[in-house]
C-alpha cells in the first residue's frame, strides 16, 4: 500500500470522528430505522422519555465512508422524517444526533448507520392508472392525504361508492360513525336522508363482514407503496392500522345492524307520506313532504275547502308552496286526514320529527328528515286543554347543572317565565292558564335564554284549540301519547291504578312581587288554596339561596305575605321560588323574576 492510499484510508476512518466528535461512540443510544419507498426514504427513531431534546440533526451520505451532509429539520422535535424527492436508486446512509437541554449529545449507531434505497417512481406511475379503477376517490386525493385517518376515511368512501354509484349526501356523518369508536347514534334516520338510508341496506342489512374484510385487506396491500411513506408509517405500523380498522368496522357494523333493523321497522309503521318541515322566508310559506313507502292513492294539502294536489312522479321529496292566508294545513291521503299543522308566523324552519316531535329554528338550512329531535336539558312533558273553560295546563321536565332561565310562549307571546334551579335529578314544573284567544290553532314553544340573552326555542308543540285534548310523553321525556287522565306534577307512569290517575288540584296562586322593579324592599304574596307543605326562598341568578322564609313548613290554606329587603345586594335580577306539596303528589314549584335597582 503506497503512502497516498494509506492517507486516504486513514482519513476515511477518522472523518466520522472529526464530524461527530471523538466521544460520539460513548453517547450512542438512539435507534434509527430507514424504509425505502417511491422516490423517498422514511426515517423513524425513538425519542427518549427521560430527556428534554432541544435540537435534532440528520446526516445523510451515499457512501458510508464519504462526507455526510446535514438535513435541516427547521427546529422540529419529532420522531420521524420523510426524505423525499430522491430521483436515484442509490443506497443512502443516515445518522442522527439529538442535543439535550443540558447540551449532551445522543446519537444513532456510528458503526452501523441506518440505510435504505429509494424505489423507482416510474414503476409506480404505471400501476396508478390500475388503482384508479378500484379506488377512484383514494387515488384522486393522494396528494392531499397526510395522515392515516384521512386515508381510512377516503378508503371507506370508495367502498361505499362501489356499491352506491350515486353517492351518499351525508357521507361525512356516515364515515365518522364507522371510523370513530366514540361516535354512536341511536338512529340512522337522524343523520341520513330517507333515500340515503334505503341505499345503505347493503351495508347494514346483515352482519356478514367478509366482503368488507377482503376489501380492506386488498386495499392496504395494493395501496401501501403509494401511501405508507406519505403518512409516515413503518411497515409494521401500517399492518397494525389495517387490523385496527377491521376491528373497528366489525364492532360498529355489529351495533349498526340492530339500529338499522329498528329504523326499518319504524319506517314501516309510518303513513306512506308525511310533512317533515314548514319553511317560512321572504318568498312565503313552503311545506316539505317526504314519501317513505310507495302509495298509489291521491295525496293533497288542504285548508277548509281549498286543496293542493301533491304529485310524487320523480322523487320521494317535494317542496310545495301554500297560500299566505292559510292558517293551518291538513295532509290528506285517500280522503283521510294524516296530519294537521298550524302555519308558522316567524321566518325560519319548523322541523317535524318522524316520532311527532317539533323544533323551530330561525336559521334556514338544508332540510333533513329526523326520527327524533335532539335531546334538550328541558322538554315539554305533558299538555292538556279543556275547551269548555279554555284552560291550558303544561308540564315541563328536565334538569341542568346550572340555573336556566326558561319561558313558555304561545306563538310569539310570552305566557310564563321562570328560572330553573340547578340539580342532577329530573324536576317537574307545571302550571295552568285560562286562554283569552279566538284563534283555533297555534304553537306552544318552550324556550330558554341563550348566551346572547335572547330567547331560543328548545321544543315546540302544535295547539289545536277547537276541542279538548290531553297528551303526555310516556315514559317521562319519551314519546308523545294521548291519555285520558292526568299525571301533572308526577311521573307519567301509565301502569298505575286508575284510582291514582286524578287531576292534581291547583295548590296556590303565586303573585308577582310589588313593586317590581324596586330599589329597597318588595312584597311577596301568595294564596294557598289548600293545606300543604311549603318552601319559599329568594335566589340569585346563579341559583344560590339568599333568604329562606319557609323550609318545608306545613301551612293551612289562606293568604300569605312576606317582605324582602335587598339593601345588601347588588343591582340585578333575583328570583322568588315557591314550592308546595299536598297529599301523595310530587311538589309543584313556580318562580317569579324580581328586578332590584339601587
For each residue, the residues with C-beta under 8 A, 3 or more apart:
1: 5 6 9
2: 5 6
3: 6 7
4: 7 8
5: 1 2 8 9
6: 1 2 3 9 10
7: 3 4 10 11
8: 4 5 11 12
9: 1 5 6 12 13
10: 6 7 13 14
11: 7 8 14 15
12: 8 9 15 65
13: 9 10 16 17
14: 10 11 17 18
15: 11 12 18 19 65 67
16: 13 19 20 24 68 110
17: 13 14 20 21 22 24
18: 14 15
19: 15 16 59 68
20: 16 17 24 95 97 107 110
21: 17 24 105
22: 17
23: 26 27
24: 16 17 20 21 27 28 105 107 110
25: 28 110
26: 23
27: 23 24 104 105 106 107
28: 24 25 107 108 109 110
29: 48 106 107
30: 45 46 48 96 98 106 107 108
31: 45 46 108
32: 43 44 45 94 95 96 108 109 113 114
33: 43 44 45 114 234
34: 41 42 43 92 94 114 115 116
35: 41 42 44 116 229 234 235
36: 40 41 42 116 117 118 119
37: 40 41 42 118 119 225 228 229
38: 118 119 120 121 123 124 225 226 229
39: 84 85 86 87 118 119 121
40: 36 37 82 83 84 85 86 118 229
41: 34 35 36 37 82 83 86 92 94 116 117 118
42: 34 35 36 37 80 81 82 83 116 229 232 233 234
43: 32 33 34 58 80 81 82 83 94 96 114
44: 32 33 35 79 80 232 234
45: 30 31 32 33 79 80 96 108
46: 30 31 79
47: 51 53 77 79 98
48: 29 30 51 53 98 106
49:
50:
51: 47 48 98 100 101 106
52: 100 101
53: 47 48 56 77 98 99 100 101
54: 99 100 101
55: 75 77 98 99
56: 53 73 76 77 78 96 97 98 99
57: 70 71 73 96 97 98 99
58: 43 70 71 73 81 83 94 95 96
59: 19 68 69 70 71 94 95 96 97
60: 68 69 71 83 92 93 94
61: 64 66 67 68 69 92 93 94 113
62: 66 90 91 92 93
63: 66 93
64: 61 93 113 115
65: 12 15
66: 61 62 63
67: 15 61
68: 16 19 59 60 61 93 95
69: 59 60 61
70: 57 58 59
71: 57 58 59 60 81 83
72:
73: 56 57 58 76 78 81
74:
75: 55
76: 56 73
77: 47 53 55 56
78: 56 73 81
79: 44 45 46 47
80: 42 43 44 45 232
81: 42 43 58 71 73 78
82: 40 41 42 43 229 230 232
83: 40 41 42 43 58 60 71 86 92 94
84: 39 40 229
85: 39 40
86: 39 40 41 83 92 118
87: 39 121
88: 118
89: 117 118 119 120
90: 62 117 118
91: 62 115 116 117
92: 34 41 60 61 62 83 86 115 116 117 118
93: 60 61 62 63 64 68 113 114 115
94: 32 34 41 43 58 59 60 61 83 108 113 114 115
95: 20 32 58 59 68 107 108 109 110 113 114
96: 30 32 43 45 56 57 58 59 107 108
97: 20 56 57 59 105 106 107 108
98: 30 47 48 51 53 55 56 57 105 106 107
99: 53 54 55 56 57 103 104 105 106
100: 51 52 53 54 103 104 105 106
101: 51 52 53 54
102:
103: 99 100
104: 27 99 100
105: 21 24 27 97 98 99 100
106: 27 29 30 48 51 97 98 99 100
107: 20 24 27 28 29 30 95 96 97 98 110
108: 28 30 31 32 45 94 95 96 97 113 114
109: 28 32 95 112 113
110: 16 20 24 25 28 95 107 113
111:
112: 109
113: 32 61 64 93 94 95 108 109 110
114: 32 33 34 43 93 94 95 108
115: 34 64 91 92 93 94
116: 34 35 36 41 42 91 92
117: 36 41 89 90 91 92
118: 36 37 38 39 40 41 86 88 89 90 92
119: 36 37 38 39 89 123 124 225
120: 38 89 123 124
121: 38 39 87 124 125
122: 125 126
123: 38 119 120 126 127
124: 38 119 120 121 127 128 225 226
125: 121 122 128
126: 122 123 129
127: 123 124 130 131
128: 124 125 131 132 139 226
129: 126 132 133
130: 127 133 134
131: 127 128 134 135 138 139 222 223 226
132: 128 129 135 136 139 140
133: 129 130 136
134: 130 131 158 219 222
135: 131 132 138 139 155 158 219 222 223
136: 132 133 139 140 158 161
137: 140 141 154 157 158 161
138: 131 135 141 142 145 151 154 155 157 158 219 223
139: 128 131 132 135 136 142
140: 132 136 137
141: 137 138 144 145 150 154
142: 138 139 145 226 227 230
143:
144: 141 150
145: 138 141 142 150 151 154 227 230 231
146: 150 230 231
147: 150 151 231
148: 151 152 231 233 241
149: 152 153 179
150: 141 144 145 146 147 153 154 231
151: 138 145 147 148 154 155 223 227 231
152: 148 149 155 156 179 241 245
153: 149 150 156 157 175 179
154: 137 138 141 145 150 151 157 158
155: 135 138 151 152 158 159 216 219 223
156: 152 153 159 160 175 178 179
157: 137 138 153 154 160 161 171 175
158: 134 135 136 137 138 154 155 161 162 219
159: 155 156 162 163 212 215
160: 156 157 163 164 167 168 171 174 203
161: 136 137 157 158 164 165 167
162: 158 159
163: 159 160 202 203
164: 160 161 167 168 199 200 202
165: 161
166: 199
167: 160 161 164 171
168: 160 164 171 174 192 196 199 200
169: 193 195 196
170: 173 174 191 192 193 196
171: 157 160 167 168 174 175
172: 175 176
173: 170 176 177 191 192
174: 160 168 170 171 177 178 191 192 196 200
175: 153 156 157 171 172 178 179
176: 172 173 179 180 183
177: 173 174 180 183 184 185 191 252 256
178: 156 174 175 248 249 252 253
179: 149 152 153 156 175 176 245 248
180: 176 177 183
181: 248 251 252
182:
183: 176 177 180
184: 177 255
185: 177 188 190 191 259
186: 190 259 372
187: 190 259 262 263 266 371 372
188: 185 191 192 197 200 204 256 259 260 263
189: 192 194 197 263 266 267 354 369 370 371
190: 185 186 187 370 371 372
191: 170 173 174 177 185 188
192: 168 170 173 174 188 189 196 197 200
193: 169 170 196 197 317 368 369
194: 189 197 198 267 290 291 292 316 317 369
195: 169 198 199 315 316 317
196: 168 169 170 174 192 193 199 200
197: 188 189 192 193 194 200 263 267
198: 194 195 201
199: 164 166 168 195 196 202
200: 164 168 174 188 192 196 197 203 204 260
201: 198 204 205 260
202: 163 164 199 205
203: 160 163 200 253 256
204: 188 200 201 253 256 257 259 260
205: 201 202 257 260
206: 257
207: 253 254 257
208: 211
209: 212 213 249 250 253
210: 213 214
211: 208 214 215
212: 159 209 215 216 249 253
213: 209 210 216 217 246
214: 210 211 217 218
215: 159 211 212 218 219
216: 155 212 213 219 220 242 245 246 249
217: 213 214 220 221 242 246
218: 214 215 221 222
219: 134 135 138 155 158 215 216 222 223
220: 216 217 223 224 238 239 241 242
221: 217 218 224
222: 131 134 135 218 219
223: 131 135 138 151 155 219 220 226 227
224: 220 221 227 228 235 238
225: 37 38 119 124 228
226: 38 124 128 131 142 223 230
227: 142 145 151 223 224 230 231
228: 37 224 225 231 233 235 238
229: 35 37 38 40 42 82 84 232 233
230: 82 142 145 146 226 227
231: 145 146 147 148 150 151 227 228
232: 42 44 80 82 229
233: 42 148 228 229 237 238 241
234: 33 35 42 44 237 238
235: 35 224 228 238 239
236: 239 240
237: 233 234 240 241
238: 220 224 228 233 234 235 241 242
239: 220 235 236 242 243
240: 236 237 243 244
241: 148 152 220 233 237 238 244 245
242: 216 217 220 238 239 245 246
243: 239 240 246 247
244: 240 241 247 248
245: 152 179 216 241 242 248 249
246: 213 216 217 242 243 249 250
247: 243 244 250 251
248: 178 179 181 244 245 251 252
249: 178 209 212 216 245 246 252 253
250: 209 246 247 253 254
251: 181 247 248 254 255
252: 177 178 181 248 249 255 256
253: 178 203 204 207 209 212 249 250 256 257
254: 207 250 251 257
255: 184 251 252 258 259
256: 177 188 203 204 252 253 259 260
257: 204 205 206 207 253 254 260 261
258: 255 261 262
259: 185 186 187 188 204 255 256 262 263
260: 188 200 201 204 205 256 257 263 264
261: 257 258 264 265
262: 187 258 259 265 266
263: 187 188 189 197 259 260 266 267 371
264: 260 261 267 268
265: 261 262 268 269
266: 187 189 262 263 269 270 354 371
267: 189 194 197 263 264 270 292 293 354
268: 264 265 293
269: 265 266
270: 266 267 274 292 293 354
271: 274 292 333 338
272: 291 292 293 294 295 333
273: 289 290 291 292 295 299 310 312 331 333 338
274: 270 271 289 290 292 331 338 339 352 354
275: 278 287 288 289 329 331 339 341 352
276: 288 289 290 351 352 354 367 369 370
277: 287 288 349 350 351 352 367
278: 275 285 286 287 288 341 343 344 349 350 352
279: 285 286 287 288 319 348 349 350 364 367
280: 284 285 286 343 344 345 346 347 348
281: 284 286 347 364
282: 347
283: 286 321
284: 280 281 321 322 324
285: 278 279 280 321 322 324 326 343 344
286: 278 279 280 281 283 319 320 321 322
287: 275 277 278 279 301 319 320 321 322 329
288: 275 276 277 278 279 317 318 319 367
289: 273 274 275 276 299 310 317 318 319 320 331
290: 194 273 274 276 316 317 318 369
291: 194 272 273 294 295 312 316 317
292: 194 267 270 271 272 273 274 316
293: 267 268 270 272
294: 272 291
295: 272 273 291 299 333
296:
297: 333 334
298: 309 332 333 334 335
299: 273 289 295 309 310 312 331 332 333
300: 307 308 309 310 332
301: 287 307 308 310 320 322 329 330 331 332
302: 306 307 308 329 330 332
303: 306 322 326 327 328 329 330
304:
305:
306: 302 303 323 326
307: 300 301 302 332
308: 300 301 302 320 322
309: 298 299 300
310: 273 289 299 300 301 318 320
311: 318
312: 273 291 299 315 316 318
313:
314:
315: 195 312 318
316: 194 195 290 291 292 312
317: 193 194 195 288 289 290 291
318: 288 289 290 310 311 312 315
319: 279 286 287 288 289
320: 286 287 289 301 308 310
321: 283 284 285 286 287
322: 284 285 286 287 301 303 308 326 329 343
323: 306 326
324: 284 285
325:
326: 285 303 306 322 323 329 343
327: 303 342 343 439 440 441
328: 303 340 341 342 343 440 441
329: 275 287 301 302 303 322 326 340 341 343
330: 301 302 303 337 339 340
331: 273 274 275 289 299 301 337 338 339 340
332: 298 299 300 301 302 307 335 336 337 338
333: 271 272 273 295 297 298 299 336 338
334: 297 298
335: 298 332
336: 332 333
337: 330 331 332 340
338: 271 273 274 331 332 333
339: 274 275 330 331
340: 328 329 330 331 337 462 464
341: 275 278 328 329 352 462
342: 327 328 441 442 443 462 463 464
343: 278 280 285 322 326 327 328 329
344: 278 280 285 348 350 360 443
345: 280 411 412
346: 280 360 362 412
347: 280 281 282 362 364
348: 279 280 344 360 361 362 363 364
349: 277 278 279 360 361 363 364 365 367
350: 277 278 279 344 358 359 360 443 460
351: 276 277 358 359 360 361 367 368 370 373
352: 274 275 276 277 278 341 356 357 358
353: 356 357 358 359 370 371 372 373
354: 189 266 267 270 274 276 369 370 371 372
355: 371 372 479 480
356: 352 353 479 480
357: 352 353 372 373 459 480
358: 350 351 352 353 373 443 459 460 461 462
359: 350 351 353 373 374 457 458 459 460
360: 344 346 348 349 350 351 443 445 457 460
361: 348 349 351 364 365 457
362: 346 347 348
363: 348 349
364: 279 281 347 348 349 361
365: 349 361
366:
367: 276 277 279 288 349 351
368: 193 351
369: 189 193 194 276 290 354
370: 189 190 276 351 353 354 373
371: 187 189 190 263 266 353 354 355
372: 186 187 190 353 354 355 357
373: 351 353 357 358 359 370 376 459
374: 359
375: 379 477
376: 373 379 398 458 459
377: 398 399 400 404 458
378: 396 397 398 399 400 404 406 420 446 448 458
379: 375 376 396 397 398 446 458 459 473 477
380: 383 394 395 396 444 446 459 461 473
381: 395 396 397 428 472 473 476 477 492
382: 393 394 395 430 471 472 473 486 487 488 492
383: 380 392 393 394 395 444 461 469 470 471 472
384: 392 393 468 469 470 471 486 488
385: 391 392 393 463 465 468 469 470
386: 389 390 391 468
387: 390 465 466 467 468
388: 468
389: 386 434
390: 386 387 434 435 436 465
391: 385 386 432 433 434 435
392: 383 384 385 432 433 434 435 463
393: 382 383 384 385 430 431 432 486 488
394: 380 382 383 408 416 430 431 444
395: 380 381 382 383 428 429 430 472 488 489
396: 378 379 380 381 406 408 428 429 430 446
397: 378 379 381 426 427 428 429 473 476 477
398: 376 377 378 379 420 426 427 477
399: 377 378 420 423 424 425 426 427
400: 377 378 403 404 420 422 423
401: 422 424
402: 422 542 543
403: 400 419 420 421 422 539 541 542 543
404: 377 378 400 419 420 448 449
405: 417 418 419 420 448 449
406: 378 396 417 418 419 420 446 447 448
407: 414 415 416 417 418 446 447 448 449 455
408: 394 396 414 415 416 417 444 445 446 447
409: 412 413 414 415 444 445 447 455
410: 413 415 435 437 442 443 444 445 463
411: 345 442 443 445
412: 345 346 409
413: 409 410
414: 407 408 409 417
415: 407 408 409 410 433
416: 394 407 408 431 433
417: 405 406 407 408 414 593
418: 405 406 407 429 575 590 591 592 593
419: 403 404 405 406 539 541 543 575 577 591 593
420: 378 398 399 400 403 404 405 406 427 429
421: 403 427 539 543 577
422: 400 401 402 403 543
423: 399 400 427
424: 399 401
425: 399
426: 397 398 399 476 477
427: 397 398 399 420 421 423 589
428: 381 395 396 397 476 489 490 586
429: 395 396 397 418 420 588 589 590
430: 382 393 394 395 396 488 489 504 588
431: 393 394 416 590
432: 391 392 393 506
433: 391 392 415 416
434: 389 390 391 392
435: 390 391 392 410 465
436: 390
437: 410 442 465
438:
439: 327 442 465
440: 327 328 464 465 466
441: 327 328 342 462 463 464 465
442: 342 410 411 437 439 462 463 465
443: 342 344 350 358 360 410 411 460 461 462 463
444: 380 383 394 408 409 410 460 461 462 463
445: 360 408 409 410 411 457 459 460
446: 378 379 380 396 406 407 408 457 458 459 460
447: 406 407 408 409 455 456 457 458
448: 378 404 405 406 407 455 456 458
449: 404 405 407 453 454 455 456
450: 453 454 455 456
451:
452:
453: 449 450
454: 449 450
455: 407 409 447 448 449 450
456: 447 448 449 450
457: 359 360 361 445 446 447 460
458: 359 376 377 378 379 446 447 448
459: 357 358 359 373 376 379 380 445 446
460: 350 358 359 360 443 444 445 446 457
461: 358 380 383 443 444
462: 340 341 342 358 441 442 443 444
463: 342 385 392 410 441 442 443 444
464: 340 342 440 441 467 469
465: 385 387 390 435 437 439 440 441 442
466: 387 440
467: 387 464
468: 384 385 386 387 388
469: 383 384 385 464 482
470: 383 384 385 482 483 484 485 486
471: 382 383 384 480 481 482 483
472: 381 382 383 395 480 481 483 487 492
473: 379 380 381 382 397 476 477 478 479 480 481 492
474: 478 479 481 483 492 494
475: 478 491 492 493
476: 381 397 426 428 473 491 492
477: 375 379 381 397 398 426 473
478: 473 474 475 492
479: 355 356 473 474
480: 355 356 357 471 472 473
481: 471 472 473 474 494
482: 469 470 471
483: 470 471 472 474 486 487 494
484: 470
485: 470 498 501 502
486: 382 384 393 470 483 501 502 503 504
487: 382 472 483 490 491 492 493 501
488: 382 384 393 395 430 503 504
489: 395 428 430 504 585 586 587 588
490: 428 487 493 504 585 586
491: 475 476 487 586
492: 381 382 472 473 474 475 476 478 487
493: 475 487 490 496
494: 474 481 483
495:
496: 493 500 501
497: 500 501
498: 485 501
499: 502
500: 496 497 584
501: 485 486 487 496 497 498
502: 485 486 499
503: 486 488
504: 430 486 488 489 490 507 585 588
505: 529 530 582
506: 432 509 529
507: 504 528 529 530 532 580 581 582 588
508: 526 527 528 529 532 578 580 588 590
509: 506 526 527 529
510: 526 578 590 592
511: 514 525 526 527 592
512: 516 592
513: 516 518 522 523 524 525 564 576 592 594
514: 511 522 523 525
515: 518 522
516: 512 513 522 594 595
517: 594 595 596 597
518: 513 515 521 522 566 594 595 596 597
519: 596 597 598
520: 565 566 567
521: 518 563 564 565 566 567
522: 513 514 515 516 518 563 564 566 594
523: 513 514 561 562 563
524: 513 536 549 561 562 563 564 576
525: 511 513 514 559 560 561 562
526: 508 509 510 511 536 559 560 578
527: 508 509 511 558 559 560
528: 507 508 531 532 534 555 556 557 558 559 560 580
529: 505 506 507 508 509 557
530: 505 507 557 582
531: 528 554 555 556 557 582
532: 507 508 528 554 555 580 581 582
533: 552 553 554 555 580 581 582
534: 528 550 552 553 554 555 578 579 580
535: 548 550 551 552 553 577 578 579 580
536: 524 526 548 549 550 562 576 577 578 579
537: 545 546 547 548 549 550 551 576 577
538: 545 546 547 549 564 574 575 576 577 594
539: 403 419 421 543 544 545 546 574 575 576 577
540: 543 544 546 569 572 574 575
541: 403 419 572 573 574 575
542: 402 403
543: 402 403 419 421 422 539 540
544: 539 540
545: 537 538 539 548
546: 537 538 539 540 569 574
547: 537 538 564
548: 535 536 537 545 551
549: 524 536 537 538 562
550: 534 535 536 537 553 555
551: 535 537 548
552: 533 534 535
553: 533 534 535 550
554: 531 532 533 534
555: 528 531 532 533 534 550 558 560
556: 528 531
557: 528 529 530 531
558: 527 528 555
559: 525 526 527 528
560: 525 526 527 528 555
561: 523 524 525
562: 523 524 525 536 549
563: 521 522 523 524
564: 513 521 522 524 538 547 576 594
565: 520 521
566: 518 520 521 522 569 574 596
567: 520 521
568:
569: 540 546 566 572 574 596
570: 596 598
571: 596 597 598
572: 540 541 569 595 596
573: 541 593 594 595 596
574: 538 539 540 541 546 566 569 593 594 595 596
575: 418 419 538 539 540 541 591 592 593 594
576: 513 524 536 537 538 539 564 591 592 594
577: 419 421 535 536 537 538 539 589 590 591
578: 508 510 526 534 535 536 589 590 591
579: 534 535 536 587 588 589 590
580: 507 508 528 532 533 534 535 587 588 589
581: 507 532 533 585 586 587 588
582: 505 507 530 531 532 533 585
583:
584: 500
585: 489 490 504 581 582 588
586: 428 489 490 491 581
587: 489 579 580 581
588: 429 430 489 504 507 508 579 580 581 585
589: 427 429 577 578 579 580
590: 418 429 431 508 510 577 578 579
591: 418 419 575 576 577 578
592: 418 510 511 512 513 575 576
593: 417 418 419 573 574 575
594: 513 516 517 518 522 538 564 573 574 575 576
595: 516 517 518 572 573 574
596: 517 518 519 566 569 570 571 572 573 574
597: 517 518 519 571
598: 519 570 571
